[in-house]
Amino acid sequence: ATVLFSNEDEVEILYTSTSVSETNYDPTFKEAVSWYLAEEIAPALGFDPKISMLMRQNFYQVISQAAAQSFNEGNEGPEPDCAFVAARA
């Protein structure tokens, strides 16, 4: 994971990439997208609506697990001292 530090109270980052390599994405994200797409195309393939509903439930389950995992992630280390703090030492 990449960590960015800033002295600003609020930071807005706009990131654009042309890379669509699946290796750039978390396995949980790929699973969630798979369930979402499956639920979206199931009716066009003639699947029973109950199957679509099950796929949607699986999508929400994966999203919930990803949110819990993200919440439990720890800090990657102490924040570096800024120049003002270092000057006091």
N, C-alpha and C positions, 0 to 999 in steps of 0.2 A: 504494500500500500504506500502511496505517496502522501507525505505530510507537508503541509504548507503553513508557515508561521507568519503572522502579521502583527504590527503594532496598532492597527486600525481597529476601532470598535465594531465596524460593520464592513464586510468585504463581499464584493460580488465578483464571481469568476465566470467568464464565458469561455467555454472550451469547445473547439470544433475540430473534428478529425475526419479524415476520409477512410480511416482504417476500420474495417468491419470484421477483423479476424476474431473468431470465437474465443481464442485464447485470451483476449483482453477482458472477457466477462467472467464474473463469478459463476460457478456451477449452479448456485441457487437461482440466479437471475435467468440463466438459460433454461432451467426447469420451469420457472414461472412463465416465461415467454412461450415455451412449448405447450403448457396446459392452456394458456390463453388462446393461442392459435388453434389448438385442437377444438376448443369449445366454439370458436368462431366458425370453423369450417365444417363441423359435424353435421349441422342441418343440411348443408348443400350436398353432403355425401349420403344423406338418407338415414342417418342414425336416429334412433329413438330420442325424443326430447329429454328423457330421464338420463341418458348417457351424457348429453350436453350439460345437464345440471350437475352431474357427478364431476365432469371435467372442470366446471366453474368452481365447485367446492374444493377440488384439488388445487386449483390456482390460488384461491384465497388461503388455503392451508399453507402453501409454500410461501406466500407473501407474509403471513403471520410469523412463520418460522424465521424468515429473513429479517423481519423487524426485530424479533427477540434476539437474534444473533448479533445484529448491528448494535442494539442497546447494550449488550454484554461485552462488546469489544473494549479493550483497555487502551490507555494512552501508550504511545510508542516510546515514551521516555520523557525526561524533564525538558521543559521549554528552555531554550538557550537564554542566558542573561542578555538583556539589552545593554547598550553602551553606558547608560546612566547608572545601572545597577553595578556593572563591572567597575566603574570609576570609583564607587564608594568603598570597594573592598580593599 
